[in-house]
């Protein structure tokens, strides 16, 4: 008698019960409520984002979505790479739905293994004083 389907179902149930990924010191809920940065809340979180940016490296896509939410935009690159775009401030993207704007943003690049390999900014973030 094969019990593989039972163990497979049990594994799926256990995986679904895990808590979403979080990073201490970063208010994921506040970040995610400000869709596309259009409410201006994310602009107050720039230094918070910078302080946890290094902790995002190597995380899988699902964890990044738990922490930062659904990306504001996404770009597909060659060799299986993708880039998630998260805006820090309001811009023309708030009114024009499917267009990128020049508003400051973070670009989270995933490698072919769906792990964060690089995080860049459209415009460098000024050092906090």
Order of alpha helices (4+ residues) and beta strands (2+ residues): alpha-alpha-alpha-alpha-beta-beta-beta-beta
